[in-house]
Each structure stands twice: as C-alpha cells, then as structure tokens.
Amino acid sequence: VADFICDQHPDWQYGRDVGVMMGHVNHAPHSCRIIVATTAMGLNLLLSANMPFDVVIVDEVHEMSIDTEFVMAALIQQTKLIPG
C-alpha cells in the first residue's frame, strides 16, 4: 500500500512522506504524511500522549476483531477530547 501511494505521488518518498509500521518494521519518521500500520501499531500510536494525525483510515473494519474494536474506541475517545 505504501509503495502504491508513493507511485501516485511522484514527489513523495517511502520512509519520508509515507511510512510503514508493521510488526518489527518501523519506517515512519515524524515527517510522514501517511503511515500504513497494523491495527495493533495504530492503536499504540492513537494511545500516545498526542494523536499526531488529522485523518485515520481504518482498513478492513468490516472484519471486526478485538484490535479493531480498540482502535475504534480510541478514535472515539480522541475525537471527544478535541475542542470545538
């Protein structure tokens, strides 16, 4: 998915603009515009002190799992904390 995104945006680079966080692979510096992550890694990011994202896309949400439930709950909680 990350490679496809980079292919669609010729000036974006993998590891700079588009990162990946899956298992033991962490190629997602803070400069990334988009991070492709597993639900477990995404949950860890969402539960960090500040949610560093403006947009979160949850893939395969129709295949509900406990990790997906936790991600959705964290997103709901985070949006309640946003003023306005």
C-alpha positions in Angstrom: 0.0 0.0 0.0 2.8 2.4 0.9 4.5 1.8 -2.4 1.3 2.4 -4.3 0.7 5.7 -2.5 4.3 6.8 -3.4 3.7 5.7 -7.1 0.6 8.0 -7.1 2.6 11.0 -5.8 5.9 11.1 -7.7 7.4 13.7 -5.3 6.7 11.6 -2.2 9.2 9.1 -0.9 8.8 5.9 1.0 10.2 6.4 4.5 10.0 10.2 4.3 6.4 11.0 3.2 4.8 7.6 3.5 5.8 5.3 6.3 5.1 1.7 7.4 4.6 0.3 11.0 4.0 -3.4 11.0 5.4 -5.9 13.5 9.1 -5.1 13.9 9.2 -2.9 10.8 9.1 0.8 11.7 9.9 3.1 8.7 7.7 6.0 9.9 9.5 9.2 10.9 7.6 12.1 12.3 7.8 13.8 8.9 5.5 11.2 7.3 2.3 12.4 5.8 0.8 8.9 5.8 1.6 5.9 7.9 0.4 2.4 6.9 0.1 0.4 10.1 -1.4 -2.7 11.5 -4.3 -2.3 13.9 -2.1 -3.0 16.9 0.6 -0.5 15.9 -2.1 2.0 15.0 -3.6 1.6 18.5 -0.3 2.2 20.1 0.0 5.5 18.1 -3.5 6.5 19.0 -3.0 5.9 22.7 0.2 8.1 22.7 0.1 11.4 24.5 -0.9 13.4 21.4 -2.7 11.9 18.5 -0.4 13.0 15.7 -2.9 12.6 12.9 -5.6 14.7 11.2 -7.1 11.7 9.4 -7.2 8.0 10.3 -8.4 5.4 7.8 -9.3 2.0 9.4 -8.9 -0.7 6.7 -10.9 -3.9 6.8 -13.2 -2.6 9.5 -15.9 -5.0 8.3 -13.7 -7.8 9.6 -14.2 -7.0 13.2 -11.6 -8.1 15.7 -10.7 -7.1 19.2 -7.8 -4.9 17.9 -10.2 -3.1 15.5 -12.7 -2.6 18.4 -9.9 -1.0 20.5 -8.8 1.2 17.6 -12.4 2.4 17.0 -12.8 3.1 20.8 -9.5 5.0 20.9 -10.6 7.1 17.9 -13.9 7.9 19.5 -12.2 8.9 22.8 -9.7 11.1 21.0 -12.3 12.9 19.0 -14.2 13.7 22.2 -11.0 15.4 23.5 -10.7 17.7 20.6 -12.0 21.2 21.5 -14.7 22.7 19.3 
